[in-house]
């Protein structure tokens, strides 16, 4: 028991220290290169925009340090500090049956941590994002989104939580396998339903009206042998000036979504190239591979949890005096974070590999040079730093650094790459 407690404390301390160290490296790198635009971008990004990106990155990094420390403090307070144990005992006075008591404990804990993080979210939107001209959200909209999120999260989360806790109590030693199957089915259902039923609760989606652009995109989809439920424009400008595009949904509910802010800034050839990149992720099976990997890792997680539920030392080592299935679920979900953190660079490297592959696909089916132009505009307009610390980038970044990615694409302009779909 003592060894598990020490291991957990060390994992929290080391992961927290590493996060702070990496953030510090990022801030030093951005400050060091703030005075000069990298040579590769000097013709397309001016010094004012470069320095704005540096200041924006630094402001977000400072808030990230606060968030990192808060995460560590809250985690220790919930576990070894006795917070979970205290909450569990308090709610026992309600005399709720199984699995309702466990659901109440988990719901109260999630609500508490959400409220603790709320001031940082508010500061991020109405100080940092507003200060750099990105925030378009009003306080009323922020509050409305918060309560919408709570309601939708409850409507979606409580049934799956009820199912998992019920299986933990009544399905015997193989409960974890049944629970995993329920989780997997639920995840696929949400992926299918999200673009049609859930996303429209937060944003307005309209079919692309530009006939010339729609025709260009249709020809691209035909070349890539891709079918979708439609090409939609999302009112991203109602909340932020950041621009983006994404692919969402499963089966017949696949949708291509452009932020309206993106369409305002990019030329048709650039939009086509961005979409070709997104299609590359689908045609090269990146989405499928991600789902399979996630399913395997989750299965392993449920299997490990299945073993931990019967180990009394697991509970006492992490501050729980009254073992229960719901406390095991909470402890595992919370305490696995500091350990899984050390896998972050492997996940990031896998994602960056997929980004390069999708760029190669885009160069084959659209214009690599147009994608370069689009990315440069997005780096500039989204105030993305061009000079990240290389260790911070290798550890965290799901996308290649700007200099590396642009160099890769410009090489494809000179020597086009063939990509198997």
N, C-alpha and C positions, 0 to 999 in steps of 0.2 A: 504493500500500500504506500509506504513512505517513498519507495523508489518511483512509483507512478506520479506521486505528487511533485517530487523533485523534477522528474522528466517534463511534466506539464509546465511547471514554473520556468524551467530553462527554455522550453519551446516558445513560450510567450515572450520572455525577455529577449531571446536571440532574434526572433522574427520581428519584434517591435524595434529593436536596435538596428537591425538590417534595413527595415523600411525607412527609418529616420536617416540612416547613413546614405542610402540610395537617393533619397530626396535631397539631402545636402549636396551630393555630387551633381545632381541635376541642376540645382540652383547655381552652383559654382560655374558649371559649364555655360549656362545661359548668360550669366553676368559677364563671364570672361569674353564672350563673343558678341556682346550686345552692341558694341560700338561700330561693328563692320558687318555688312551683308556678305555671306559666303560668296566666293567668286562665281560659282556656278549659277547664282541667282541674281547677280548685280544688275543684269539687264532687264529683269522682269519684276523685281521686288525692291521698292525704295527703302531707304534707311528708316523713315518714319514708320512704315508698316512692320519692318523687322524689329524695331525697338518696342512697338506696341505688342508684338507677339512675345517678346522677351518679358515685358512687364506683366502680361497676362499669365504667362507660364509661371513666373515667380509668385504672383498672387495666389494662384491655384496651389502651388507647392507649399506655401506657408499654411494655407488652410488644411492641406493634406497632412502636415505634421501634427496639427491639432487633432485631426480625425484619427490619426494613428495612435496617439497617446490616449485619446478617449476610448478607442476600441479596447486597448489593453486594460485600462482601468475598469471599464464596464465588465469585461470578461472575468477579471479576477474578482470583482464584487459579486457577480452572479454565482460563481463557483466557490472558490475557497473562502470568499467573504461571507458566504451563507445566504446570499440573496434568493437563490432558487429554493433552498431548504425552507427559508422563512415564508416565502410566498406559498409554497406547497402546504405548509402547516396552517397558514391563515385561511386558505380556501377549503381546508378540510371541515371547517365549521359549517360550511354550506351543506354538507352531507350529500354531495352529488354522487351518483353511481358511476360505474364503469361504462363507457370511457369518458363520460361527461366531465368528471373531475380533471382528468388529464388534459382534455381540450380546454378547460377553463384556465388551467395553469399556463399552458402554452400560449393561449390567446393573450392573457394578461402580460406575460413576459414579452411577447412580440410587440404589443402596444406600448409597453414601457420603453423598450429600446428604440422604437420608432419615434416616440416623443423626445427621447434624449437626443436623437440625431436631428430632430426637426430644426433647431436653431441654426445648425450648420448649413442645412439645405436652404433655409431662408437667407442666410448671409451670402451663400454662393449665388443665389438668384438676384437678390436685390442690392448686393454690394459689388461683388466681383463682376458678374455678368452685366449688370447695369452700368458699372463704371467704364467698361470697355465697349459699351454700345451694343451688346448682344441681347440683353433681356428685353422681351416685349410682354412678359407676363405681368398682370396686375396682382396686387395682394388678394383681391377677390377670387381671381382665377387660381392662384396658388392654393388658397384654402379649399376651393371647390375640388381641385385635383386631389388634394390630400384626402378629403372625405370620399371622393369617388374611389380612390385607391383602396381605402379601408373597406368600403362596401364590396367592391369587386373581389378584393383579396379574401374577404370573409366568405363571400358566396362561392368562390372557387376552392379556397383552402380548407374550410371547415369540413366539407364532405370527405375530401381525401384524408384529412387528419382523423376523422371519425373511422374511416375504413381501416387505416393503418393501425390505430390503437385497438380497434376491435379485433383485428387479426393477431396483434401482439398478445392479447389476453386469451384468445380462444382457439387459435389455429395450431397449437402445439409447437414442437421444436422447429418445424419448417415454416413458421409464420413469416420469416424474413423473405422467403422465396415468393410466397403469395403477395406479400406487401410490395415487393419489387415489381411484380406483374401488374398490380393495381397502379403503382406509380407510373410505370412505363405507358400503360394504356391512357392514363390521365394526361401525361405529357404530350402524347401524340394527338389526343383529342384537342388539347389547348392549342397546339401548333396549327391544327387544321382550322379551328374556330376563330383564332385570334383576329385575322384580318377582316372577317365578315361581321363578327358580333361584339368584339371587345375593343379593338383599336378605335372604331368610330365613336365610342363613348368619350374619347379624349380629344380626337381631332376630326376635322371634316375631310372626307375623301371624295374627289370628283374625277370623272373620266377625263383624260387628256383631251383638250379641245383643239389644240394646234394640229390641223389636218396634215400639214407638211411634215411636222416632226413625227406625228403618229405614223405616217406612211414610211418614213425613214426607219422608225423603230420596228414596224411590222416586217420590213424587208430584212432587218437584222435578225429578228426572231425566226424568220423563215430560214435564213442561212444557218442559224444555229440549231434548227429543228427543235424549237422550244414553243410550247403553248402555255398560255396563262389565262386567268379569269379577267384580265384587263390591265391597262396601264393607267395608273391613278396618280393624281397630284394631291399631296397632303398640305394643309394650311400650317406648315411649320412656322411661318412668319407670325402667327398669333401668339407664339410663346418665345421665339428666339430668331435671331438673324442668321444663325448657323445653317449651313446648307448640307444636304446629304441625299443619298438614294439608297434603296435597299430592296431586297427580294424577300418575300414572306409567304407563309402558307404551305400546305401540303396538298397533294392530289389535285382535284379540280378547283381548289381554292387558292392556287398559286397566284400571287399578285406582284406586279412591279410598281414600286412607289417612288415618286420623286417629291422632294420638298419643293414647295413653290419658290423658295429662296434660291434653290439650285438652278431652276429653270430660268430665273431672271438673270443669272450671272454667266451662264455658259452658252456657247454657240451650239447649233444643232450637231455638228460633227463631234464636239466635245461631249455632249450629252450621250450621243451614240456610243462613244468610247467608254464612258463611265458605265453605261448599261452593259456593254460587252464584257467588261470586267466582272460585273455582278453575275452575269449569265455564266461566266467561266467557273465561278464557284459551284454552280449547279451542275453544269455539264461535266466537270471534272470530279463530281461526286464528293466535294468537300462537305456539303451539308449532310449527306448520308453518312460519311465517315465520322463526322462530329456526333451524330445521333448514336451511331454504333458504339463509339468510344465512351460517350456519356452513359449509355446503357450498361456497358461492361463495368465501368468504374462505380456506378450506383449499385449494381449487383454485388460487387465486392464490398462496398460500404454496408449494405444491408446484412451481408453474411457476417462481417466483423461485428456489427451491432448485435446480431443474434447471439454471438458468443459472449459479448460483454454484459448482456442483460442478466446472465446467470452468475456473474463474478461479483461477489459482494464488495471486494476491495475497490472495484471501479467506482462505486458510489461514494464510499467513505473517503477515498483519496481525493475526490473532487468536491467535497463539502456537503454531501447529501447524507443525512442520517436515517432517512426512511426510504429505502430502495423501492422503485416502482418502474413500470414500463415507460411511463411518460417522462420520468426524470432521466432514464437511460437515453431516450430519444433526444431530449434536450441537451444533455451533457455531450453526447456524441456529436450532435450538430454543431455545438459551440466549440468544443475542444479540438475537433479535427481541423479547424481553421488554421491555427498556428503551425500544425504539422504539414498540412497540404500547401501552405504558403511556399514551402521550399521546392514545390513542383512547378511553381509559376514560370520560371525561365524555360522549362521544357514545353509547356503549353504555348508560351509566346513564340518559341522557335517554330513549332509546328504550324501555328497560324501565319507567321511571316512566310514560311515556305509556300503555303497556300496562296498568299497574296502575290508572290512572284509568279506562281503558276497561272493565276487568274489574269495577271498583267500580260503574260505571254499569249494566253488565249485571246485577250482583247486585241493584241497586236496582229493576230492572225485574222480576226473577223471584223476589225474596224481599223482605226489609225492609232499607232503608238504615239505619234507626234501630237495628235489631238488629245490623247489621254495625258500626256505631259503637260500640255497647256491647261487642261482642266484641273489637274492636281495642283499646279502652281497657283491657280486662282483660289482653289480651296484652302491651300496652306495660308495664303495671304488673307482671305476673307474670314477664315475661322481662327486666325491668329495662332497658327500652329508653329511651334518653334522649329527653326531650321538647324539648330545647333544643340541637340540633346546630348547628354553624357552617354558615352557608348556603353558603359556597364549598366546604367539605368535602363537604357533602351533595350539591351539584350535581355535584361531580366523581366521587363514589364511589357514592352511594346508588341501589340498584336500585328502592327503594320511596320514595314521597314522604315527606317529614318528617311527623311526627305532626300538628302543627298544621294543615299544609296539607291533609293527607288528610282529617282530621276535618271541616274547614271545607267541603271539596268534598262530602263525603257528607251533611252537614247541609243543604247547599243542595239536594241531591237529595230529601231528606225533604220540603222545602217545595215543590220543583218537580221531580217525577219526570222522569227522562230516558229517552227511547226509544232503544234500541240495536238495531241490526240484527245478527242472528246469522248 
